[in-house]
Amino acid sequence: MNCVFIFAGLKVLEFEKWTLDLYMGGTLAEVFGIVLVITKNLFPPKK
């Protein structure tokens, strides 16, 4: 993700604004999803 933003900032890669926004939102949602799954399995609810 960082490489894409660096290359887009250096104008090596050209994307429309909404494409980068969608990419950033999808990547952020993926990271939050992984953290959610890890924390739910690492700390199971007490019975």
Residue frames as a rotation matrix with the C-alpha (Angstrom) as fourth column:
MET 1
0.575 0.818 0.000 0.00
0.818 -0.575 0.000 0.00
0.000 0.000 -1.000 0.00
ASN 2
0.437 -0.480 -0.761 2.82
0.171 -0.786 0.594 2.39
-0.883 -0.389 -0.261 0.84
CYS 3
-0.627 -0.715 0.310 4.54
0.410 0.035 0.912 1.74
-0.662 0.699 0.270 -2.48
VAL 4
-0.092 0.681 0.726 1.35
0.982 -0.059 0.180 2.56
0.166 0.730 -0.663 -4.38
PHE 5
0.829 0.434 -0.353 1.00
0.512 -0.843 0.166 5.89
-0.225 -0.318 -0.921 -2.56
ILE 6
0.057 -0.886 -0.459 4.67
0.122 -0.451 0.884 6.75
-0.991 -0.107 0.082 -3.05
PHE 7
-0.705 -0.338 0.623 4.55
0.606 0.168 0.777 5.98
-0.367 0.926 0.086 -6.77
ALA 8
0.263 0.856 0.446 1.27
0.942 -0.327 0.073 7.85
0.208 0.401 -0.892 -7.16
GLY 9
0.742 -0.027 -0.670 2.77
0.322 -0.862 0.391 10.84
-0.588 -0.506 -0.631 -5.36
LEU 10
-0.292 -0.929 -0.227 5.83
0.035 -0.248 0.968 10.77
-0.956 0.275 0.105 -7.61
LYS 11
0.365 0.584 -0.725 3.52
-0.732 -0.301 -0.611 10.57
-0.575 0.754 0.317 -10.66
VAL 12
-0.810 -0.582 -0.065 5.00
-0.524 0.670 0.526 7.20
-0.263 0.461 -0.848 -11.67
LEU 13
-0.703 0.698 0.137 1.52
0.711 0.692 0.124 5.66
-0.008 0.184 -0.983 -11.41
GLU 14
-0.868 0.485 0.107 -1.57
-0.457 -0.864 0.212 7.61
0.195 0.135 0.971 -12.42
PHE 15
-0.624 0.742 -0.243 -4.91
0.772 0.634 -0.048 6.88
0.118 -0.217 -0.969 -10.78
GLU 16
-0.081 0.689 0.720 -8.14
0.040 -0.720 0.693 8.79
0.996 0.085 0.030 -10.43
LYS 17
-0.571 -0.158 0.806 -8.85
-0.703 -0.414 -0.579 10.16
0.425 -0.897 0.125 -6.94
TRP 18
0.407 0.820 0.403 -11.76
-0.913 0.355 0.199 7.81
0.021 -0.449 0.893 -6.28
THR 19
0.610 -0.248 -0.753 -9.61
-0.091 0.921 -0.378 4.80
0.787 0.299 0.539 -7.20
LEU 20
-0.525 -0.850 -0.044 -7.02
0.008 0.046 -0.999 5.64
0.851 -0.525 -0.018 -4.56
ASP 21
-0.396 0.470 0.789 -9.76
-0.904 -0.349 -0.246 6.40
0.160 -0.811 0.563 -2.02
LEU 22
0.693 0.687 -0.221 -11.40
-0.663 0.727 0.181 3.05
0.285 0.021 0.958 -2.72
TYR 23
0.245 -0.713 -0.656 -8.05
0.118 0.694 -0.710 1.26
0.962 0.097 0.254 -2.47
MET 24
-0.711 -0.528 0.464 -7.23
-0.330 -0.332 -0.884 2.96
0.621 -0.781 0.061 0.82
GLY 25
-0.039 0.797 0.603 -10.68
-0.998 -0.064 0.020 2.21
0.055 -0.601 0.798 2.27
GLY 26
0.749 0.312 -0.584 -10.52
-0.386 0.922 -0.002 -1.44
0.538 0.227 0.812 1.23
THR 27
-0.137 -0.895 -0.424 -7.06
0.150 0.405 -0.902 -1.89
0.979 -0.187 0.079 2.69
LEU 28
-0.686 -0.069 0.725 -8.08
-0.624 -0.458 -0.634 -0.22
0.375 -0.886 0.271 5.94
ALA 29
0.380 0.897 0.227 -11.20
-0.918 0.335 0.213 -2.41
0.115 -0.289 0.950 6.19
GLU 30
0.551 -0.256 -0.795 -9.07
-0.059 0.938 -0.343 -5.50
0.833 0.236 0.501 5.60
VAL 31
-0.574 -0.818 0.039 -6.65
-0.040 -0.019 -0.999 -4.55
0.818 -0.575 -0.022 8.38
PHE 32
-0.441 0.487 0.754 -9.49
-0.893 -0.321 -0.314 -3.85
0.089 -0.812 0.576 10.83
GLY 33
0.623 0.702 -0.345 -11.12
-0.687 0.702 0.187 -7.17
0.373 0.120 0.920 9.89
ILE 34
0.146 -0.669 -0.729 -7.93
0.138 0.743 -0.655 -9.09
0.980 -0.005 0.201 10.55
VAL 35
-0.791 -0.418 0.447 -7.44
-0.322 -0.337 -0.885 -7.34
0.521 -0.844 0.132 13.91
LEU 36
0.002 0.888 0.459 -11.05
-0.994 -0.050 0.099 -8.12
0.111 -0.457 0.883 14.85
VAL 37
0.696 0.232 -0.680 -10.66
-0.299 0.954 0.019 -11.82
0.653 0.190 0.733 14.04
ILE 38
-0.267 -0.885 -0.382 -7.36
0.169 0.347 -0.922 -12.03
0.949 -0.311 0.057 15.94
THR 39
-0.760 -0.042 0.649 -8.69
-0.566 -0.449 -0.692 -10.30
0.320 -0.893 0.317 19.06
LYS 40
0.328 0.931 0.158 -11.89
-0.919 0.276 0.281 -12.38
0.218 -0.238 0.947 19.11
ASN 41
0.695 -0.095 -0.713 -9.90
-0.007 0.990 -0.139 -15.62
0.719 0.101 0.687 18.95
LEU 42
-0.404 -0.914 -0.031 -7.14
0.106 -0.013 -0.994 -14.45
0.909 -0.405 0.102 21.27
PHE 43
-0.947 0.171 0.271 -9.54
-0.311 -0.293 -0.904 -13.30
-0.076 -0.941 0.331 23.99
PRO 44
-0.568 0.784 -0.249 -12.60
0.329 0.494 0.805 -15.60
0.754 0.375 -0.539 23.90
PRO 45
-0.023 0.640 0.768 -15.66
-0.646 -0.596 0.477 -14.52
0.763 -0.485 0.427 25.90
LYS 46
-0.904 -0.274 0.327 -15.88
-0.423 0.472 -0.773 -15.83
0.058 -0.838 -0.543 29.46
LYS 47
-0.252 0.835 -0.489 -18.54
-0.120 0.474 0.872 -18.44
0.960 0.278 -0.020 30.10
